């Protein structure tokens, strides 16, 4: 009998009452490793009610106390991050080093949130008019929902919940049903850090759980990361119920290589950014744009490096692990078949991989295409797997036009040794996050993460000061306290107030 992965409510595990569950698998073996509870409406109401009941008390907890608890969580997470990495590898499949890197990047946001007393400071203006002062403050929203994807079961939730909690909100986290154990481990760590019951809650499940978060009047804001169609759905449904929404969608990230670039560096980075985590990253490079006459040499260098990658169980020192589920593996493989049928040249074929892992694992090796047509599905669709396409353009302007015409605008990279070209690219390109000789330009926690166009629905990016503003709302107070030595100003005045 496999173990049940539960919800977390009122500071304790909760199996739920629906009787519905889903299988969780180890992608490296194909074996079912657990069953995750799927909430019904009653389970969702209980979890959300726990957050609502704790909201007022947590909001009224001093900034000092809240910060102390966040810092204690930071210390525990830093000391035990290898435990969380192992959980991620067992359910997602990414190699251990990659999982540890994910936790470490999430930890940066926890560290950022430890500075919340400074980040929510208001302003004060004395004497804006005779005897009148004005000051501002930022206050928490209440209950906030976080709906996170399978590809980063620790880092993506940590883009949101440290900031939300430090700012005085309570949280309902709905993790992916594909790798749900990390969320419960994190909840237990919050309890150990001293977080009051009900401040951090986990609601497991499928669309029923998602819709409960989107529709509940108790939930004041929703943060989401996932595919563009679901991001649009989340944004529209949650907005209709009056919530704030930041819904980060899909991507088709390009890496432009100019003729003056260091091609060895570019090839190294294309392979690392294209095939890390089996391409299951919203910031993965999926298209390399070779500008000018460098295409043949660049493709050869990328191919040579790709063939050296060891694919296998993430606990065995492999470079790349399996895909997250069999269904997803088969979907990605169908794109390889479609690309070949569309006439693209298969330079490295991941269907031929010989992995160091279970025979029933969800394996697909790194795949490299050249001469990809921009009308083919391997170019237009977000594949979310280890498939790297090379497109060729004659000029810089053609490359920029290609990228700006794409409906996604999450991340982009430029490889060049020309500072002027880099500066021009920063200005010209219509993408939210840009790397110059950096293939995956995920910002540090004190900058905000987010794309443009169909990669973001809503006005706020994740973490950084935009995250702080998303999880708080402003008040401005105008006050007059008369000078006891001066007769108060009185009398009727129906005109619009004038400062003097």
Steps between C-alpha positions, in 0.01 A plus 500: 500500500655831393502791742242778477635850443257722692381857520633727776249695709505660845865404540448127441466238230145445376410201283176656376157349477444475125648154453650621172873452435753514219813295439843655549781327312877484508585609144830311502332165562140551394386356833217652702661644813196650670142616479410866537171606653265676258280757671127529454314822571472420870873435538578824319261697720669362811850591383400850388303555822815421699688773316211743545478435874872569544512808278411772751730375773794463262445844349504650849818315595787747519737536209781405735338171597403415144853567381648285776287205388592548134866515597463180707345333196793621293748343741318167508463489122866580443608228742270235351473596135653169389196321646267709288717448193474123541120521520493706178722254313289204611177648363608737224802312366748788468852415611596572860733790420223667303249443780742647751547800273124547488477506879793739525339748259177480698696564816608834353137616510469392864808710574346793312181467706704528821534868407123556505507769773690721259297397195159597643606830651259785435573870452415809706463860387460765767317825439367434151244767580447713805489259793456202266731196475487202261642151544474170314512136602485159338287223649453130416212375289391203712485152346702449179506197272805357325458248217837361401629279215672162502833615361610697810308357797712700749640806324183628336290491819792675670474782248176585675438366849801649685401848383130441567558364850758760602260773385232362732283279275393141546558250219321214327749319277362269232803305367512286189350157551800356311751581779306605810723382787728805503209723605422291807869486597513880475186530714659288772810717489289815547345344809844418636602861438214618723242610244153505657252236386292604203748747353640250248267235359524243220202401287572196284307397194394572145270753333249476785761640739614764251145627440431511874795736545397711200137531612523529879402844631751450782794496255602854409782434253634214288852434375536241224774353282426258218407475134352796315151349449467427873654835595234674291229286663628578850525870424152527355321287760674650803460853368129444453474431872682823582844366581842635424675261262854445381491210256831412338454298182702315242812584306698447184839633595751588228876527520648723232862435404669777303800432273739670745399277792728249668350190337644258755337696781176526304495127433566416864221727613252384235540140615482589868195724460324278249535163671531579871209349693410317177384832356214516751564864588302808405836672451659220294653597168299322232612692191854600401507772234826480305565835329710532188727221385571333834223239484696193392784555747265582788275200439802269484627630835156464662465147361842392627414615852150355491632153420711503817202538734425209729126435537378300797367482853553835670656332803780337296703799393330539163495828308131478411215303647169369364187697419242538773234256374456242226226711340729801486789292366278369220374849418854636468601200286208577268649846440827337396309292248310808379820701459660226295186470285502877444846477344724621779837324522533271803862552605478314834205264554395459864274209415811284479611568858642221716431626853656400828167433663196278521369342185155644571629851566375793295806546283566725206851619425615845387384571147651758266333627182655721233340699216172528688211668318329765711160367392565151639359389835845449653551875457154635575406283801639494852630143506631501860750226436860436387451621143725778369430658163744702293359773275724698266473866406723713284495813716454633853184683390345177373573332834338782697197502269464123546502522878272803523246326277480207742191500724712420807732742674646329804879481459758559228878495474755665274855373455741758366832670573367837383373728775319724254307206358411386851374845596292522182356153563388598851306789350361324191375174642143457630567249776481535878833343602815539293838331534818634343740204472276346770262235362249479789455854634300417813531816711625514856224512761522877543405544133168373369440194281254517215448514128303697243223416255351151545754419769324715762138573585464776756705805585745367760811289462618259768713586805708816528321826580221412256430192709488706818251738341292210367457351847425833671270791435559865573322748722553875515393687811448877510473638853455831676577550867444853613763695689363532856639852514311607189125534460375217272406588145126446455207604288327357195687463172333313215768559238743222419777500767793725413847473649642813652 
